[in-house]
Amino acid sequence: MTRGARTDDAPPVTVDLNDIATFVRVAESEGFTAAAKALGVPKSSVSRGVARLEEALGVRLIHRTTRKLHLTDAGRSFFDRVRASVTGIDEAAIEARDTQKAPRGTIRLTAPADLATALLADIVARFVRKYPQIRIELSLTGRMVDLVEEGFDIAVRGTTRLDDSSLVARKVGVATSGLFASSAYVKRRGKPKSVEDLASHDCLLFRARDGAAAWRLTGPHGEETVGVRGVVVADEFSFLQRAIAAGGGIGILPVFLCKGQDGNDFVRLLPEHSVEIGTIYVVIPSSRHEPARVALFRDFLVTSLREVAWGG
């Protein structure tokens, strides 16, 4: 497939679009061998395609050495101009192909265990009922997973900032925490009437050292801090949630963990006070060459999670 291009004072230049696509893949892969593997063709075919393109354009695009290749100034300029067009053609072809097929295949998802248990189980179950030929594999961890390096398609993350600019993130909500206890604990010990009263209560702490913590809560008069001691310290919200429901004491829990929990008895204390945890995102490594099944699940996740009451 060829295409001619011309200006008012220059003859037309005829180039093969397949050779342009080959050059783009070589530049992205930073090597002929890697490009050949990605394209599924012999290395010699890749080399010939780039050579034909250089001959058609009348300019060297790549400096070749035994160890590494470098784009020339002309090659860099040409790459910057054509890359988006080649990517658009690839994505259009993938989309056109996938529209004729029922979505199928595996999607790898990673998320914090607490959030996944409380919210994602229902969402994933609804999705696979709707698309039975798609399989969801979940890795539940609080660790910041490298999506590209570890081969994940999607992540759900709660964070105050996303440091990796290569990721594509969709915001779904801002999660806040509140003070919770069981009705049995409240009946036994009473409700705190102020933030200062928390210092005299049994408290259940999240990732605290030496059984003590400084709770910083935002209320009608700004931020208030109180020192508390914990009778229980844990590093999973799901454990604290059960311990609070069992009457163990007062704890700070994400609000979404305590709403609509059948069989769990939670009383919100000092409801005008809260702690902002961070923003909840649905994250993918890149939207480039995104399989249809991943785009489908990503949009389903975003829509479903935006319906969650994250705070207040």
N, C-alpha and C positions, 0 to 999 in steps of 0.2 A: 504494500500500500504506500503510495507516494503522495506528496503534496508540493505544489509549487508556490513560491512566495516571491514578491517583487516590490520594488519601490519605483518611483517615477524615473529614476536615472540609473537603475541597475537591472541586469537581466534576471529572469526567474531562477531560483535555486530549487532544484528538485531533490528531495531527501526522502528516505524510507522511514516511516513512522516507527516501524519495528526497530530500526537502528537507533532512533532517538530513545525509545523505551529501554533498549539495551544499555545505552550510554548512561541514562539516569540510574539504572540499577547498579552499574559499575561504580558510579560516583557515590551512591548511597552506601554500597557495600565496602567501598575503599579497596577493591580488588577484583580481578577478573575471575579468580577461582570461586570466591564467595558469590559473585553475581551469577556465574554459570550454575552453581548449585541451586540458587534461589529460582532461577529461570528453568532449571531442568534440562539444560542443553550442554553440549561439550564446551570446554573453555575456548577451543579454537573458533567456535561459532561466535562467541562473545567478542573475541579479539577481531575477527573479520568484520563484525557489525560495526564496531567502533571505528575501525580503519575506513570502512566505506563512508561513514558519516563524516569523518575528517576530510576525506577526499572530496565529497560532495560540497562541503562548506569551504574547502580550500584553506583550512586553518587547523593547527594542532590543538586538540582539546585536552590531552592528557600527556604528562611527562611520565615515561615508564622507566623504572629502575628494577634491579634484580630483587629488591626488598619491598619497595613501596611505590605507589603511584601518587601523583599530585596533579590536580587540575591546573591548567594554565589560566592566565587571566581571561582569555577568551572562553576557555572551558567553564570556568566558574560563572561567567556572565551568561553563557548559553544555558547552563544547568539551572541557574536561578530563574530564567525566563520560562523554561519548558517543564520544570518539575511539576508544577501545579496542574498543568494540562494533562500530563501523563497519568498523574495520580487520579485526576477526575475521570479519565477514560477507564482506568482499572476499576474504580469504585462503581461506575455506571454499569460495567460489564458484570461485576459480582452481583449487584442489585438486580439486574435484569435476569440473571441466571437463577438467583434464589427465589424470585417471585413465582417461579413455576414449580417450586418444590414445597412440600410441607416442612416446616422448621424441624431440624433434627440435629443430633450431636450432643456433645458434652460442654457444659459451661462450668468453669472453676471459679468459685466465689470464696472470698475470705472476709471475715467480720469478727468483732469482739464477741466472746461467748455470751455475755449477758444480753446484749442487744439482740443477738441471733435467737436465743432461746425465747425471749419475750415477744419478738416481733416477726423475725424472718421465717420461722417454721410455718406459720400460717400463710405468709405470702408465697413462699416456695411451693407449698402444697397446692395452693390455688393455681399457681402458674403451670405446674406439671400436669394437673388435671386438664387444663386447657390445651396444653401442648405435650401430649404423652410421648412424643418421640424425642423430646429433649431431656437430658439427664443433668441434674445439678449436683456438683461435688463441692462440699463446703469444708473449709478449714477454719475452725473457730479458735481464734487466738487474739490476745491483746498486743502481740508483737507487730511492729510496723513492717509488713511484708513488702518485699520488692516485687512488684507485679510482673515486670518484664523478666527479671532474672529467674523467678520461681514459677513462671508460666501461669499466672492467674489472669482471668478475663475481667473480673470486676471485684471491687472492694467496697465495703460500707465502712466508713470511718467517722469517728467523732474526734475532732481536734480543733485547736484554736488557730492553727495555720497549716497550710499545705506547702511544704518546702520544695517539692519536686515540680518544677514548671513544665515538665514533659507530660504530666498527667492531665487528663481531661476530667474535670469534676463538676458534678451537678449538686447544688445545695438543696437539701430537702427539709431542713429545720434547724432550730437552735434549741439544744437540750438544756434543761435546768434541773437542779436537784432541790429537794425540800426536806424538811425534818419530819420523820415518821416514827410512830410507835404503834403498838397494838392497843386495843381497848382494854385488855387485861392489865397491861402495864399502866395505862392512864388511871384505871380504877385503883390500882395498888399505890401508885406514887403521885398521882395528880399531874396536871398539865403545867408546863412552864409558862409563866406569864410574860417573861421577857427573855432576851438572849442571855442575860447574866444568870438567869435561873438554871440554865443548862449545866453550869459548873457543878451543881449539887445532884445531878441525875446520873443514872447508869447509862453510859454511852457505848455504842458499838461503832468502831472506827475502821476506816478504809485505809490500808497501807500507812499506818502510823508507826512511829518509832517509840519504843519504851512505854507503850500504852498511854501516850499523851498526844494531844493535837491542839492546834489553834484553829477553831472553826471561824471562818470569815463569811458572814452572811450579809446580803444586801437587802435592806428593808426600806420603809418609807422615809427614814432619816439618813439614808446612805449606808455605808458599810459599817458593820459592827463585828467585833472580834471577841471571842470568849475562849479561855483555856478549858479543855475538858479532859477527863481521863476515861480510858476505855476498859470495860470489863472483858471485851472481845475485840480482837483486831484481825482482819482478814483482807485478802487481796482480790476477792471476787465479790461483786455486788450481789450475785445470786445467793451466796451464802448469807450475807448480811440481811438480805431480804427475808429469808426464812427465819433467821434468828430474831429479827424484829417482830415478824408475825407471831413467833412463838412466845413473845413477851420478854425477850432478853434485855430490852432497853430502847433508847432513842438512837436513831441513826440518820445519816444523810443518804438519801437514795435518789436516783434519777426519777423524775415524776412519771415518765412513761412506764417504768417498772411497776408502779403501784396503782395504776388506773385500770379498772376492769379486770382485776385478778380474782377470779372466782375461788372461793375457799380461803382467801387470805384476808386477814383483818388488819387494815391499816388506818390509822388516824393521822391526818396532817396536822402538825403542831406549828404554831406561829406562822400561819399560811401566808402572811404578808412578807415573809423572809424567804430568800432562795439563794442558790449558788449556781451561777452559769457554768456549765461543763464545757461547752464548745459547740461548734457547728457540725451538723451531721451531713456527710457528703456520700454520694454514690460516685465512685471513681473508676475510670478505665485507663489502661496504659496509653491508648491513642485511638482516635476515631478513624484513622487510616486503615483501610482494608478490614474494617470491623465486620465479622460475620453477621448475617441477618439474625441468627438466633441470639447473639449477644446484644445487638441493638434492641431486639424485642424484649429481652429480659431486663435490660437496663431501663427502658422506658416504663416497664411494668413496676419495677422496684421504685423508681422515682415517684410515679403516681401514687403507689400504695403508701410509701413512707411519708409523703406530704400530707396524708390524711391523719397521721398520728398526732395526738396531743402531746407535744414534746415538753411543754413547760406549763407554769402557772397553776 
